[in-house]
Amino acid sequence: MEIVVKVRRCSGPEDKEIRFDTFKVPQQENMNVLDVVSYIQNNLDPSLAFRYSCRAGMCGTCSMRINGKNRWTCRTSFQGFEGKELIIEPLPHYPIIKDLAVDMSPFFDRYRRVRSEFVPKIPESQEFAKILPDSRERKNIDPQIECITCGCCYGECNIVETNQRYLGPAAMNRAFTLIADSRDGAGKERLDILNSHDGAWGCHTQFNCTDVCPMGISPTRAIQKLKRKEVVHAFKNFF
């Protein structure tokens, strides 16, 4: 049995034409979408460009748009698309390097803008801060910490498309995990950065980012919690 696959092609950043090449790939047992594009490159068209690394759902580098939804190709079984035409495209909202490989710079530029690194509140302290697993603080942060920066949420966010300065779901999710951490000392700085329509107030709460997150994270909920923190932060500054 053969799979009919349509692959979006692009020769580089200046190529604005939208075109697809069609391939027929023999279906194999336990085949995933990464296997499909690998087969095309190895056997049908060696010029096809795409990115992947671990093949085990740990790095997120193989993210692409599969039949209209951003996914990790290594964790997307072909069985869910049996009887359908498989359409593979690069992640939206990113500059295309070639074919299915995109430039992740806009994503990580925004990630850095929120000071995504942990900033110790007491730099000289030699003691470990005790945050119990069942504490309210830990339970608040836990649902948001498994992000591996695959970029699927950024590619699905409508606001990213309309506002080029918008920080995006992953950056703000990361900012929330740090702001909510009592050990971190840059919370006020991050709240100031996020206090605009380029930050938390730009989110329209559409849950598109939540819908595509392969880790089951809801950046939307993190952003809503950030909005509440922004209100408290503004109230304290006012008085």
N, C-alpha and C positions, 0 to 999 in steps of 0.2 A: 504494500500500500504506500502511495506517495502523498506527501504533504505539499500543497501549493502555498508558496511563501512569497509575499511581496515585500521588498526591502527598499526603504527610502535611500536614494543616493544623492550625494553632494560632494563636489570635488574640493571644496574649501570654503573659507569664510565669505568670499566674494561671490560665490555661486548662489544666486537667489532662486533658481529654477527648482520647482518641486517635481520630482520624477521618481518612478519606482521601477525596479527590475524584478521580474518574476522568475522564481526558481522552483524546481520540483525536487523535493528531498525525500528519500526513502525513510519511512517511519521505522523506528527501532524501539525495542522494549525500554521502558523507563526513560524515555527521551525528554529532555527539557529544552527550553528555547535557546539556551546557550549552546547546546549540542547542535541545534539546527543551524545557527549562524557559523559555528565552527566547521560544520560539514560543508557549507557553501564556500567558505574561504579555502578549505583544504582540498576540495574536489571540483568545485564549479567555477569559482571566481576568486583567485588569490589576491585581487586588488581590493576586496571588501575590507574596510577598516572598522574595527570596533575595539572596545577595551574590556578586559577582565583580568582578574588576578587569582583569587583563592578558590573559586568554583564551589565554595562551601557556605555561602551566605554569611560571611564574616567581614567582607571588605566593602561591598556595595558598588564596586567599580563597574560591574556588568549591567548596571541599570539602563533600561531602554523603555520605550513606549510600545506596548504590545496590545494590539487591537484597541487602541484608544485609552490605555491605562498604564501609568508608570509602574514598572515592576523590576525586581531582580530577575534577570533571565535564568540564572543558575537555579533558582528556586521555583521557577514557573514551569510546571509540567505541561507537556504538549497535550496530555489527555483531556484537559479542560477545553481544548479547542478542536477536538475531533469533529470532522464534518464541516468545519469552517475554514475560510481562507485566513491564513496567518499574516498579519500586517505588522511589520517591525519598523519602528522609526526611532530617531534619536530623542533624548529627553527634550521637551520644549523649554523655551526661555534661556537657553544656553547658546553661545556661539558654536557653530559646528566646525570642528577641525577637518573631518572628512567622514562621509557616510554616517555611521552610527556613533562615532567618537566625538564627544563634545568637550569644550573648554570649561573646566570647573572654576575658573578664576573668579567670576562674579559671585558665586556661592561662597567661596572661602574669603573673599574680600569683605563681604558682609559679616561673615562669622567672626573675623578678626575685629571688626568695628565695635562689637559689643564687649570687647575684652573677654574673650572666651577662655582665657587662662585663669586658673585659680590664683587668687591674690590673698595670701594669709593675713588675717586680721592682726595677729601677733607674730611678726616675722622671726623674732628671736626665741620664741617659745620652743622648748625641747619636749614638751609633754603632748601626748595625743589627746585631742578633744574627744570626749565621750558622747557619742550620739547613738542611743540605744536603737536596735532594729525595730522595736515596737513603739518608738516615740512618735509624737505627732509630726515633728519636723521630718523624720525619715520617711514616714508614710506619705507626706506631701511631695517629697522629691522623687521617691522610688519609681512612680509610673513614667517619669520623663527622662531617666538617665541612660537608657539603652541605645540612644541614637548613635549610629556609626557614620554619619555624614555622607550618606549615599546620594543625597540630592534629589530624591524622588519628590519630596514635598515641595521644594522650591520650583521644580518643573511643573507642578500641578496647580500652583497658586495663581489665581487670576490677578491679584494685586501686583505681583511681581511684573506681570505683563504690562500693566498700565502705569506703574510708578517705578522708574529705574533706580531710585534711591531706597526703595522699600527694603528693609532688612531681611524679610523672609521668615518662614516658620522655623527652620532649624536653628538659625542664629538666636531667635528670641526664646526658643525652647531651652537652648543652652544657657542663655542669660538668666532665665527663671531658675534653673537648677542651682546656679551660683548665688543669686540674690536670696534664695530661700535657705541657703546654707549659712548657719550662724558662725562658721569658722572663716568665712570670706569677708574681706575688708573693702571691696570695691562696689558694694551694692548701690550706694548713693550715686556714684559716677555712672553706673549702668542705667539706673532709673532716669537720670538726666538725658542720657543718650537715647533712650527708648521713648521719651515723652514727646512724641510728635506723630504726624501721620506717616512719616517714614518708618516709624516704629510701631509700638503697641496700638496706637489709636488708628492706624491704617487698616487693621484687620477687620474684615466684614463678617467674620464668624460663619463662613460657609462650610467649614469642615472638609474642604477638598484635600488639605494636607493630611488630615487624620485618615481619610478614606484610603490613601495610597501608601501610608507608612508600613513597610514590611515588618517593622518591629512592634507594631500595635501601639505606637505612641500617639498621643493626641496633642500636637503642638497648639491646636486651637485652644484647648483647655489651659495650657500653660500661659498663653497670651491673655486669656481672660483673667487669670490670677494676677498677671503683671498689671493689668489695668486697675485692679483693685489696689495693688500696692502703689501704683502711681497716684491714686487719689489720696491715700494715707500720707504718702511722701509730700505731696503738694500741700496738704493740710498742715503738716508739721512745719514746713518751710514758711507758710503764711503767718503762723503764729510764732 
